[in-house]
Amino acid sequence: MKRYLKIITLGTLAIASQSAWAQQNFDSVEIEVLPVRDGIYMLVGEGGNITVQTGPDGVLLVDTQYAELGEKILAKITELSPIPIRYIVNTHSHPDHVGGNAVLAPRGSTITGGNVARLQEDAGEGAQVIAFESVLNNMVAEDYPVESWPSETFFVDRKDMYFNGEGIEVLHQPNAHTDGDVIVWFRKSDVVSTGDVFTTTMYPFIDQSKGGSINGVIAALNTILDITIPRAKQEGGTLVIPGHGRLADEADVVEYRDMVTIIRDRIKSLRDGGMSLEEVKAAAPTRDYDSRYGRTEGFWTTEMFIEAVYDGVQAN
Ligand SMILES: [Zn+2]
């Protein structure tokens, strides 16, 4: 319950401008390290989950939480690998996922090999920060510090990389949680980092102010399911690191995709039948899922979710 409340509190800040949460106190936050598979770790603190891939080539991160946690995060990463951070992939532009770039990117190095001293700003030119191009646009518009900006952007559906002995695919998911979402697939380790198109904690947050849409979220969840493979009759198989919440597998994503699709279809059929937004809300199309995913307060309430879905299913 404590964690649940923390997520709501910080989530509120996550959609405010990034300066609005700058005075928050992160002193009591501890960064927990969860081994996932084959040199891949999940870091949980405050804000979005971080994926750390380690190996002979160095460190690759997916997302960086908040700037205020950057030193604590770097200390944990240094325990996992003596080699610098070479790449940071950002899943989207919300401050609970990209804020830490400002601390972590300058301390990394794009120079290959293990002989580059860590924690020296002159050790290299900083880590390369990779994101879909709209993430850079959003971060520039919202006055993020220059050192946190993506240094390599792309606008195609799929960017591939090879790092630490494995192929990594960065897959753009158009107009889902935002306009710049990517999921990151570690092909050899069989791990997927989803960003906020999948969480285990709440109804999908559809940030319409940044181009998010219900149909984009469902398409992204289906893309995750295209990649994941279950292990027969038990937990495991492809491991899924969600934007927020606990480590998951294909069955968790199936359950979530089904929930979101059922609610979308219910709201569409009510809207197609002529119901106003208020009538749809009164019909409680999410009722059977609210005990698990519903919120009556915070930055993303059940009511806001219904409104965003209602907007998104408009016949055209
Ligand atoms: Zn987000």
Residues whose N, C-alpha, C, O or C-beta is under 5 A from the ligand:
A	BS01	ZN	H94 D196
